[in-house]
Amino acid sequence: MSRRLRAMNRVLRLSVPKILSGVQDVAKARTRFEASAAFWFRPVPFTRHIVRPGGLHWISSGPSRPGKAILYFHGGGYIVGSPWTHAPMLARLSRLAGVEICAPVYRLAPETPFPGAFEDACAAWRRLRELGYASRDIVVGGDSAGGGLALALLAHLCQTGEPPAAAFALSPWTDLALTGDSLRRNAGTDALLPVARIAELARHAVSVEAAHDPRISPLYAEFPDCPPVMLHYSMTEILADDTLRMADRLRLFGADVQVEALEDAPHVWHLLDGIIPEARDSLRRLARFVAQSLDDSKR
């Protein structure tokens, strides 16, 4: 673990309880998250960020391969976040992979609860296809709640016979029924997410009765003919088991799954690119996976 990561964990343990104290007040939570993103998430030089019809944000930095795209869903517990808050990390990923990123706006809870986000994810996929992108030329990804959303979309695409070239998820939230043992096992080690706040987020996003629905909890989905998947998680985060059980579920359907873990990193540490070296290292490995997957899809 780098000194910067060790220091960042200390900072997060002191500051995040204040930032997340407004989860019940959604408007306050959004304001605080946007302010934190503007302060912590470092912009990337020569970022190109264009908003096109349909709520699609196209983000890149440097040369991009024509006809290829990453369809990326931002995190934020289904109540906060946007392509704007995640643009710095996405620009870095674009630069490293040489692929333009399409980050759609999707409706947030509680104004639009389940299945609104899933419907918007499917609409974003359809829009990319209408723009001329072949399914084999798209990699689907996301972080946290957006990682769960990406995997839910992946299941839908596998079941309908048009899987993408590959998929990835960073610290994904895959089980809104909250059955993972790491919610208890790592309650004292997660530098970012308090267990009580996760329960509040889940109540905003979905009813108890629908929490096992695979459109929001892909841990319970089916993935026939699944393409390669990369999953990143921190061993000390409370959602660690959401990744580990998701990997087992995907392998049950024959998927080639690569799982990478850090021993003591905050939830979606990739967003701290430019602050901790572990973020850049992980993004480099993810970029290689994306580029290789798009190359392999041509064969």
C-alpha positions in Angstrom: 0.0 0.0 0.0 1.3 3.4 -0.9 1.8 6.2 1.6 -0.8 8.2 -0.3 -3.4 5.5 -0.1 -2.7 5.1 3.7 -3.2 8.9 4.1 -6.3 8.9 2.0 -7.9 6.2 4.1 -7.4 8.4 7.2 -8.9 11.4 5.4 -11.9 9.4 4.3 -12.6 8.0 7.7 -12.7 11.5 9.1 -14.6 13.3 6.3 -17.0 10.8 4.8 -19.4 10.4 7.8 -20.2 14.1 7.3 -20.6 13.8 3.6 -22.9 10.8 3.9 -24.9 12.2 6.8 -27.4 13.7 4.3 -28.4 10.5 2.5 -32.0 10.8 3.9 -32.1 14.3 2.4 -31.4 13.5 -1.2 -31.0 17.0 -2.4 -28.3 17.6 0.2 -26.6 14.3 -0.6 -26.4 15.3 -4.3 -25.0 18.8 -3.5 -22.3 17.3 -1.2 -21.4 14.6 -3.6 -21.0 17.1 -6.5 -18.9 19.3 -4.3 -16.7 16.4 -3.2 -16.3 15.2 -6.8 -15.2 18.7 -7.9 -12.6 18.8 -5.1 -11.2 15.3 -5.2 -11.5 14.0 -8.8 -8.6 15.5 -10.8 -9.4 16.7 -14.3 -7.4 15.2 -17.2 -5.7 17.5 -19.8 -7.2 17.7 -23.2 -10.5 16.2 -22.1 -13.2 16.3 -24.7 -16.7 16.2 -23.2 -19.7 16.5 -25.5 -23.4 16.1 -24.5 -25.5 14.8 -27.4 -29.2 14.2 -27.7 -30.7 11.5 -25.6 -28.6 12.4 -22.5 -25.5 10.7 -23.9 -22.2 12.2 -22.7 -19.2 11.4 -24.9 -16.0 11.7 -23.0 -12.4 11.2 -24.3 -8.9 12.4 -24.0 -6.4 11.8 -26.8 -6.9 9.6 -29.9 -9.8 7.2 -29.9 -10.3 4.1 -32.1 -13.1 4.8 -34.6 -16.3 2.7 -34.3 -15.5 1.5 -30.7 -17.1 2.6 -27.5 -17.3 2.0 -23.7 -20.9 2.3 -22.5 -20.3 3.4 -18.9 -22.8 3.8 -16.0 -21.8 6.1 -13.2 -22.1 5.1 -9.5 -23.7 7.0 -6.7 -26.1 4.5 -4.9 -28.8 5.2 -7.5 -29.5 8.6 -5.9 -26.4 10.8 -6.7 -23.8 11.2 -9.4 -23.8 12.0 -13.1 -21.5 11.7 -16.1 -20.1 15.1 -15.0 -19.0 13.9 -11.6 -17.2 10.9 -13.1 -15.8 12.6 -16.2 -12.2 12.9 -14.9 -11.8 9.2 -14.3 -13.6 8.4 -17.6 -11.3 10.7 -19.5 -8.3 9.0 -18.0 -9.7 5.5 -18.9 -10.4 6.8 -22.4 -6.8 8.0 -22.8 -5.3 4.8 -21.5 -7.6 2.5 -23.6 -7.8 4.7 -26.7 -11.6 4.3 -26.7 -14.2 7.0 -26.5 -16.6 6.6 -23.6 -20.4 7.0 -23.8 -21.8 7.8 -20.3 -25.6 8.1 -20.3 -27.7 10.1 -17.9 -30.1 7.7 -16.1 -33.0 8.6 -13.9 -32.2 8.5 -10.2 -34.2 7.5 -7.1 -36.3 8.3 -5.2 -37.9 10.4 -7.9 -37.7 7.5 -10.3 -37.3 4.2 -8.4 -36.7 0.8 -9.9 -36.9 -0.2 -12.7 -36.2 3.3 -14.1 -32.4 3.1 -14.2 -32.5 -0.3 -15.9 -34.9 1.0 -18.5 -32.6 3.9 -19.2 -29.6 1.6 -19.5 -31.4 -0.5 -22.1 -32.4 2.7 -24.0 -28.7 3.9 -24.0 -27.7 0.5 -25.5 -30.4 0.8 -28.2 -29.2 4.4 -29.0 -25.6 3.2 -29.5 -26.8 0.5 -31.8 -28.9 3.0 -33.7 -25.8 5.1 -34.1 -24.1 2.3 -35.9 -22.1 0.6 -33.2 -22.1 -3.2 -33.5 -22.5 -5.1 -30.2 -19.0 -6.6 -30.6 -17.6 -3.0 -30.7 -19.0 -2.0 -27.3 -17.7 -2.8 -23.8 -20.2 -2.2 -21.0 -19.0 -1.0 -17.6 -19.7 1.0 -14.5 -18.8 1.5 -10.9 -20.7 0.8 -7.6 -24.4 1.1 -8.4 -23.5 1.8 -12.0 -21.4 -1.4 -12.0 -24.5 -3.3 -10.9 -26.5 -1.6 -13.6 -23.9 -2.5 -16.2 -24.0 -6.2 -15.1 -27.9 -6.1 -15.1 -27.7 -4.8 -18.7 -25.1 -7.5 -19.6 -27.5 -10.2 -18.4 -30.3 -8.8 -20.5 -28.1 -8.6 -23.6 -26.8 -12.1 -23.1 -30.4 -13.4 -22.8 -31.5 -11.5 -26.0 -28.6 -12.7 -28.0 -26.5 -9.5 -28.5 -23.8 -9.6 -25.9 -21.1 -6.8 -25.9 -17.5 -7.5 -26.5 -16.9 -7.5 -22.8 -18.0 -6.0 -19.5 -16.3 -4.7 -16.4 -17.5 -3.4 -13.0 -15.6 -1.5 -10.3 -16.7 -2.3 -6.7 -20.1 -3.2 -8.1 -23.3 -3.2 -6.0 -24.9 -6.4 -7.2 -27.2 -7.4 -4.3 -29.7 -4.8 -3.1 -31.2 -7.5 -0.8 -28.0 -6.9 1.3 -27.2 -10.6 2.0 -23.4 -10.4 1.7 -21.5 -11.4 4.8 -18.9 -8.6 4.1 -21.5 -6.1 5.1 -20.8 -7.3 8.6 -17.3 -8.7 8.3 -15.9 -5.4 6.9 -18.1 -3.0 8.8 -15.1 -1.8 10.7 -12.6 -1.7 7.9 -14.4 0.1 5.0 -13.0 3.6 4.8 -15.9 5.0 2.7 -19.2 3.3 3.1 -21.0 2.9 6.4 -23.4 -0.2 6.5 -26.3 1.9 7.8 -26.0 4.3 4.8 -26.1 1.3 2.4 -29.4 0.2 3.8 -30.8 3.7 3.4 -29.7 3.8 -0.2 -31.3 0.4 -0.9 -34.6 1.7 0.5 -34.5 4.7 -1.8 -33.7 2.6 -4.9 -36.0 -0.4 -4.6 -38.8 -2.0 -2.5 -37.9 -4.9 -0.3 -40.2 -7.1 -2.4 -38.2 -6.3 -5.6 -34.7 -6.4 -4.1 -33.9 -9.8 -5.6 -35.0 -8.7 -9.1 -32.1 -9.3 -11.5 -32.7 -6.0 -13.2 -31.3 -4.3 -10.1 -29.5 -7.2 -8.4 -27.6 -9.0 -11.1 -26.3 -11.5 -8.6 -29.6 -13.3 -9.3 -29.5 -13.0 -13.1 -28.7 -15.5 -15.8 -25.8 -14.9 -18.2 -25.9 -17.3 -21.2 -23.1 -17.0 -23.7 -21.4 -14.4 -21.5 -18.4 -12.5 -22.9 -15.3 -11.8 -20.7 -15.8 -9.8 -17.6 -13.3 -7.9 -15.3 -14.2 -7.1 -11.7 -12.3 -4.9 -9.3 -12.9 -4.7 -5.6 -11.3 -3.9 -2.3 -10.9 -6.7 0.3 -11.8 -4.3 3.1 -15.0 -2.8 1.6 -18.4 -3.8 2.8 -19.5 -4.7 -0.8 -16.6 -7.2 -1.3 -18.9 -10.2 -1.3 -21.0 -8.5 -4.0 -18.0 -8.9 -6.3 -16.9 -12.3 -5.1 -20.3 -13.9 -5.4 -20.9 -12.1 -8.7 -17.7 -13.7 -10.1 -18.9 -17.2 -9.0 -22.3 -16.5 -10.6 -20.8 -15.5 -13.9 -18.4 -18.5 -13.9 -21.5 -20.7 -13.4 -22.5 -19.7 -16.9 -19.1 -20.3 -18.4 -17.8 -16.7 -18.4 -14.1 -15.9 -18.4 -13.9 -13.7 -15.3 -10.9 -11.7 -14.1 -11.0 -10.5 -10.5 -8.6 -8.0 -9.2 -8.5 -7.0 -5.5 -6.6 -4.5 -3.4 -6.0 -5.2 0.2 -7.0 -1.9 1.8 -8.5 0.6 -0.7 -11.6 2.7 -0.6 -14.7 1.8 -2.6 -14.1 2.6 -6.3 -10.6 3.9 -5.6 -10.2 4.5 -9.3 -11.9 7.8 -8.9 -8.9 9.1 -7.0 -6.7 9.0 -10.1 -4.0 11.6 -9.8 -4.0 11.3 -6.0 -3.2 7.7 -5.2 -0.9 5.6 -7.5 -3.1 2.5 -7.1 -5.9 4.3 -9.0 -3.7 4.8 -12.1 -2.4 1.2 -11.9 -5.9 -0.2 -11.8 -7.1 1.9 -14.6 -4.1 0.8 -16.8 -5.0 -2.9 -16.2 -8.6 -2.1 -17.0 -7.7 -0.3 -20.2 -5.6 -3.2 -21.4 -8.6 -5.5 -20.7 -10.9 -3.2 -22.7 -8.5 -2.9 -25.6 -7.8 -6.6 -25.8 -11.5 -7.5 -25.6 -12.2 -5.2 -28.6 -9.3 -6.7 -30.5 -10.5 -10.3 -29.8 -14.1 -9.4 -30.8 -12.9 -9.0 -34.4 -11.8 -12.6 -34.7 
